Amino acid sequence: MDLRSELLKSIWYAFTALDVEKSGKVSKSQLKVLSHNLYTVLKIPHEAAALEEHFRDDDDGPVSSQGYMPYLNKYILDKVVEGTFVKENVDELCWTLTAKKNYRPEGKSILPAKDAFRLWCLFIFLSEDRYPLVMIPDEVEYLLKKFCMAMSVELNYVELEDFISQDSVQQNGFTVWTFLEMMNSGKLTRGIAKETVSMAIEEVYREIVGDVLKEGYLWKKGQLRRNWTERWFTLRPSTLLYFTSEDRKDHKGNIQLDGNCCVEVLPDRDGKRCMFCLKTLTKTYELSASDTKQRQEWTTAIQTAIRLYVEGKTSLHKDLKLKRRDQREQREKRREAKEQELQRLRALQEERERKMAELELLKEAQRQAQAMLEQDEQRRRQQHEQLHQALEIQLKEAEEARASMQAEMALKEAEAEKQRTRIRELEAMQQRLEDALQQEIKARQDEEAFRYAQARLLAEEEEKMKALMGLREEQEEYIQRAQREKQELRQEMESKSRALEEAQRQLEETRANRYRVDQDVVAAQRKLRQASTNVKHWNVQMNRLMHPIGPGGMHKSVPRVDLSPAFASLHRKIQHCVRSRNQRSRTRKAKKTWKVEEGVKQTGACLQTDKWKYLNLRRKKNLAFSLLRLI
């Protein structure tokens, strides 16, 4: 873990402390103050123009951590020079900001503020390189063991397991506030004085964070006066510092360690024991420890510091942390490999058990098959013995039959001649019988052919019967449908006959009306002729009346009045009225007669159609009855 990563962890806590609303953003004014303080503690020249330009008041609103990182990297972290500042001051600045918001111990606090700060620094050093920062339980246990070793007590694993068994810790690990709460609870340091706890925390803090490999009093021999003086020595990876006392206020000198340095154990002399020397390229320093154990620890620690310098490492505990992380990763890999191996072995064991079960089944099937084979073999043997016995009995019977046959042979020889004659006769009869047999065979073959033909005909007849049955069903259905249609036609014919009768009756009425109208016309014509005759008669009479003859001879003539035009006009009007009436009467009669004739024609056409339908139904019905009679 490089210096930049360590600084980023501390600054991350300061940034989150300024995020009051927990929205991931901080106001520009607060970031401006934070950046100014970082300039101060990191001993970086102030970039007043860049600071004012980057954090000027505008409408952009607060800045997130991603928005602050470019400025932090460019103007602060990139200008940091290791050795020019005290990292503890940076940590104190960030701790002051984050403790005000987050560190509020409940009840009576066991840890002083200085110890809480040191624990916070230890947490940052040992936390994982991911955000939010957490420390895994293994690192917590390692740190607590260091505290217990410094206090010379045993770690209370029961209380530690109670804290580790919490769900939040198991899922996410220890946060710094959970870790401080655990240390403040006093369960892990029960029965230990606060001063002892503080001294242990300070010692572990100086060892891990301050890279102090070892501290303590040693006797040093002077280079000029050659006298022995007790000094407080502090060993770091690249240097060995010594002071007048353990408060480290009066710094007396330092010894630079490199690859050319070495440590040697010296024999006791000048009244000093447990001596050893540290050789550099220019000087040799003679030192004396209080006992052999301290000398061994100091020589081992100095050799470790020289080794770190040779390997180019600046911190022992950073190297140990990386090694522990590698070991955890290797343990995790081994655990995963072991789990995979266990799963594979479990699968192989299941496969083996399955195969063993299959083998047992096969063995059981083989035993059953062997038992069945033995039973079959025994049954075959019994059958063979029974057959052998039957053959022996038959052989004995055959021997007896042979003896009796030999006795009968003589008799048979006598009868043989008779039989030969009989055979010749039988041969002749056999010839005749063979001829008869050939004829019988031929007759049977013919019979078989006839039977085959008969069977074929029966099959065809059966198929025809099926077809006829189908036709019969269709015919019955058709007959029923024809009867229904016939009934409907009959009803329709009856209705149309009634309509025809009604039309004929109307036609007769129309004819009678027409006859009456003709009679009326004739009577009207006769009356008209009579009226015309009467008009002419009255015209003559009127003319006569208009010229009366007076008594006496000649008289003076009177003017004649002619009334014929008036009567002619009246006559014409009467004739016009009669003709109009006759025309209207003939038109009405003609229309009525045409309607009746059209109705009669339509009724006749319908009757003709119904007649043809009825005839077709009669023809189909007769055909169906004919088929039934054939069946």
PyMOL commands that set and color helices and strands:
alter all, ss='L'
color gray80, all
select helices_A, chain A and resi 3-18+28-41+48-54+65-79+87-102+113-126+137-151+157-164+167-172+176-185+194-208+292-310+316-546+564-630
alter helices_A, ss='H'
color red, helices_A
select strands_A, chain A and resi 25-26+63-64+214-221+228-235+239-243+251-256+262-266+275-279+284-288
alter strands_A, ss='S'
color yellow, strands_A
deselect
rebuild
show_as cartoon
